[in-house]
Amino acid sequence: MGTTLIIAAVLAATALAASMISARLGLSVAIIEILAGIAVGNTLHLGTPQWLVFAASFGSVVLTFLAGAEVDPTALRKSWRASLLIGGLSFLAPFVLALLACRYAAGWDWRAAQIGGIALSTTSLAVVYAVLVETGLSATRIGQLIMSSTFVTDLGTVLALAILFVHPTWWLVPFVAVSAVLIVGMPRLAGWFFARYGSRVTEPEAKGAFTALLVLMVLADKAASHAVLPAFLLGLAVSRTLARHPGALQRLRVVAFALLTPLFFLRSGMAVSLPLVWASLGLLTMLLVVKLVAKLAAVYPLARRYAHPHAGFTTLLMSTGLTFGTISAAYGYSTGIVDQTQFSVLVCVVVLTAVVPTAIAQRFFAPPPVQATDRQAAAGTAPSRVNGSGSEDLLLRITNPGMGGTAGLDVGADERQRDPR
């Protein structure tokens, strides 16, 4: 128990420091938390207890669910062609080039090279979502396009890993069946559930969402799969309901960004072994360049057409990687396909692609701040998309703290007016 408490206290202090540094530098807290995780993991050597592995895994699933909840289905239907093209090529180009680089330039065997190609093909939905929420862009047209394109990229990554390596078991059947039931059923029950149990201090809405996500994680683990993609689809399915209840969505965000997100990003940084990476610095540099060049060549021409005038910002965010890249590398390491050095190099490249493109995008290519009405117009939504009474402006202040620091109090006041309980 003593060691557990020490690790928890150190990570809590590290997360607090990361938030303060993020505010000072104007960079996404996800970047600072990853770098802090690398520093803590390689200096204090705390180890990785099982509770941290679980919390980080659950955090990635919750973040993906929230990312799906941010996507407006109407805007998604309007941009499906652009999302498929950008997301599809964002997966295919780095997968092929990284595979060839690992096989012929680095001398890895075919199976290890395939793991390398998959790990470096990803775009991190967790990083993308965190950046878009922090910058207030998640409800804009460009934010919607980036998130939906990221989903397509990660879908390609999961399919590639499943086709090349995963041997399905009979658990895949209940996993798919339960995922379908939740995705179809939860939006139909949400209206009744919110009317009967919503706006209570015991937060039954959050508990219901977490229960569904944990069930998906259990079945995904049994099926040798991952719950991130059905979690995104579940969030997308309930997005209209949560848009009508911005208070519930904000409370889910509070839990995610105050507790789960820091553990996920810190854990990702702690997985990097700097001594092994330093010994393979040339290989790391080559793979990092391969991924970034492949993403640039595949995404930028399409982004100039579909994401103008924010092609550079879109391309850089589509170049990020973290969740699925780490998962793919960890799968290869746990099954003996890649050794520890290959694993450390892949994870370090993945982490660097979460940090470097994001920092450049925010510093030099970020779209200017927009007002709430502009965000609604850009996303193709009317003010009634939220609740028709100005709650979108409230949500903007919540997700963009620079516009006002009392958003959480405003939410509480709004909830008390609607429900005296």
Secondary structure, 3 states (H helix, E strand, C coil): CHHHHHHHHHHHHHHHHHHHHHHHHCCCHHHHHHHHHHHHHHHCCCCCCHHHHHHHHHHHHHHHHHHHHHCCHHHHHHCHHHHHHHHHHHHHHHHHHHHHHHHHHCCCCHHHHHHHHHHCCCCCHHHHHHHHHHCCCCCCHHHHHHHHHHHHHHHHHHHHHHHHCCCCCCCHHHHHHHHHHHHHHHHHHHHHHHHHHCCCCCCHHHHHHHHHHHHHHHHHHHCCCCCHHHHHHHHHHCHHHHHHCHHHHHHHHHHHHHHHHHHHHHHHHHCCCHHHHHHCHHHHHHHHHHHHHHHHHHHHHHHHHHCCCCHHHHHHHHCCCCHHHHHHHHHHHHCCCCCHHHHHHHHHHHHHHHHHHHHHHHHHHCCCCCCHHHHHHHHCCCHHHCCCCCHHHHHHHHHCHHHCCCHHHHHHHHHHHHCCC
